[in-house]
Structures are given as structure tokens and as C-alpha cells.
Amino acid sequence: MSYAYYVRLSDGSEIGPLDPVALRSWFESGLIGRDTPARRDGSTRWNRLAQEIDVRTWKGGAVAPARPATPA
């Protein structure tokens, strides 16, 4: 089953829902990184992108992390 995700960018904006293909494109373009806050659609809990989806085989990623997740 494929899920949709939301990401929180460094300016605080929340983008989504994004499917895994779109997430990979954003990651490989350097717009988001392993530490970018992300949550699965329907969830209220924010985690690091790398905790939500396996990015180990993806190339690139943002050098600096996006805005830290706020406590739920």
C-alpha cells in the first residue's frame, strides 16, 4: 500500500499530500532531506522523513535539515 505524505519546509509551510514518487523527486532535487519533518496522511505525528519512508537508496537530499518538527 502506498501512502501520501506531508512535509514541513524550513519556512514553516506544510506541503502535501505528496506520493512517494514526488517525495523522491523533491529529495533528489535537494528541496528536502532525511531530517525534514514529515507525516503520513491521516496522522498527526511528525517524524523525520527517513523514519517515515526508506530513503537509503535515494540520491541527494538537502544538506541542511528543514524546520524541526514541533511536539504533537
PEJO-V80873 format. One record per helix or strand. SS is the DSSP state (hx for helix, st for strand). FROM is the first residue (numbers start at 0). LEN is the number of residues. If there is no record, write none. Layout:
SS | FROM | LEN
SS | FROM | LEN
This chain:
st | 3 | 5
st | 13 | 6
hx | 19 | 9
st | 36 | 4
st | 46 | 2
hx | 48 | 4
